Amino acid sequence: MLKNEIQGLSKNLFEEVRGWRRSLHAHPELSFREFNTSKFIKAVLDKQGISWQEMGGTGIVAMIAGELPSERVVALRADMDALPITEQNSTDYISQNKGVMHACGHDAHTASLLGVATILQSVKHCFGGVIKFIFQPGEECLPGGATLMIRDGVLENPAPGAVIGQHVMPSIPCGMVGFRRGKHMASMDELKITVTGRGGHGAQPQDNIDPVLIASHIIVALQQVVSRMANPFIPTVISFGKFIADGAINVIPDQVFIEGTFRTFDEDWRNKAHREMKKIARGTAESMGGKCEFTINRGYPFLFNNEALTDELSGYAIEYLGRDRVLDTDQWMASEDFAYYSQLTDSCFYLLGIRNEEENITSSLHTATFNIDENALETSMGLMTWLTLRRLGNQ
């Protein structure tokens, strides 16, 4: 059976794919600067005899055509950028680029997709149709590399009938995967607020307009957007991670800078919430004698997994892994620029388990101690290969 062949090929290729992942992990590059990563991918594709073209700056699109008759087209996507985090692991393949780390698993996504391409290239006599491999830059940074790839025609010539992607998930044990039909991941907007008052001596607050106090009230007041304005049936999050008041123990500054994020699953509510947040912040500042500039950088839309496609692929995953290793997962308030593909064509984005408590591989995404159980790479490339062939109508 072809499934047994894929499982065998995945097992045989595992050591090489793990090496690719470790090399990528040791040499991470930030969003839209993935120059060496792009060269690495091209070199692997060239070695396998797989044609490719540049797209979206540092992005790459490769293509394999099966030798049997079929007009179906499937696209597979992996992102390849890293994050501005200083790694705190003690592995042999720790990041060699100071202050940059693959803390979101994009090294695993890229290495896995290279493995999938290698397997499919070796069995192209067994299937029909076309497979596009999307190695995408800049997922971690607006405007998102997906927008550049789409602009440059990644969903054209030929147009895929389905786009499939995956993301490592530390909460799911290695060897398991998770699917969610419908709305899967949240939209994301960047919030940037400047509060202006009148600074002065901390011992003379009566002579000042304290932007620190005003900014603090704004952060508290904005929580009512979630607790009192949002429909309880529409998941909504507002969080602030940066608050800069560059004064001193006895110096009240003139300005305070705040940055945060807003996430939800409904576009009408998203637009309304934008208006309400600005109204609340400006009104709060003015009522206390200050001023507020509120900028919203509109980010990724919510990610929608086509129900029929997701049901189909989760069924194929059960065929490949067994029912006990395929989970139904909840909505996730993180955001992903894969959402842009999902807004334009039938798409499915599923989660790959990487957790191993015995090996203490449990750290969350975007942390300095993030790592993966590399055995997940074998599961990843074998499963994605199987999903692709089944979607193309091959067994």
Stockholm file with secondary structure:
# STOCKHOLM 1.0

chainA/1-395         MLKNEIQGLSKNLFEEVRGWRRSLHAHPELSFREFNTSKFIKAVLDKQGISWQEMGGTGIVAMIAGELPSERVVALRADMDALPITEQNSTDYISQNKGVMHACGHDAHTASLLGVATILQSVKHCFGGVIKFIFQPGEECLPGGATLMIRDGVLENPAPGAVIGQHVMPSIPCGMVGFRRGKHMASMDELKITVTGRGGHGAQPQDNIDPVLIASHIIVALQQVVSRMANPFIPTVISFGKFIADGAINVIPDQVFIEGTFRTFDEDWRNKAHREMKKIARGTAESMGGKCEFTINRGYPFLFNNEALTDELSGYAIEYLGRDRVLDTDQWMASEDFAYYSQLTDSCFYLLGIRNEEENITSSLHTATFNIDENALETSMGLMTWLTLRRLGNQ
#=GR chainA/1-395 SS CHHHHHHHHHHHHHHHHHHHHHHHHHSCCBTTCCHHHHHHHHHHHHHHTCEEEEETTTEEEEEEECSEEEEEEEEEEEECCBBSCCCCCCCTTCCSSTTCBCCSSHHHHHHHHHHHHHHHHHTGGGCEEEEEEEEECCTTSTTCHHHHHHHTTTTCSSCCSEEEEEEEEEEEETTCEEECCEEEECCCEEEEEEEECBCEETTCGGGCBCHHHHHHHHHHHHTHIIIIISCTTSCEEEEEEEEECCCBTTEECSEEEEEEEEEESCHHHHHHHHHHHHHHHHHHHHHTTCEEEEEEEECCCCEEECHHHHHHHHHHHHHHHCGGGEEECCCBSCCCTTHHHHTTSCEEEEEEEEEBGGGTBCCCTTSTTCCCCTTHHHHHHHHHHHHHHHHTTCC
#=GC SS_cons         CHHHHHHHHHHHHHHHHHHHHHHHHHSCCBTTCCHHHHHHHHHHHHHHTCEEEEETTTEEEEEEECSEEEEEEEEEEEECCBBSCCCCCCCTTCCSSTTCBCCSSHHHHHHHHHHHHHHHHHTGGGCEEEEEEEEECCTTSTTCHHHHHHHTTTTCSSCCSEEEEEEEEEEEETTCEEECCEEEECCCEEEEEEEECBCEETTCGGGCBCHHHHHHHHHHHHTHIIIIISCTTSCEEEEEEEEECCCBTTEECSEEEEEEEEEESCHHHHHHHHHHHHHHHHHHHHHTTCEEEEEEEECCCCEEECHHHHHHHHHHHHHHHCGGGEEECCCBSCCCTTHHHHTTSCEEEEEEEEEBGGGTBCCCTTSTTCCCCTTHHHHHHHHHHHHHHHHTTCC
//
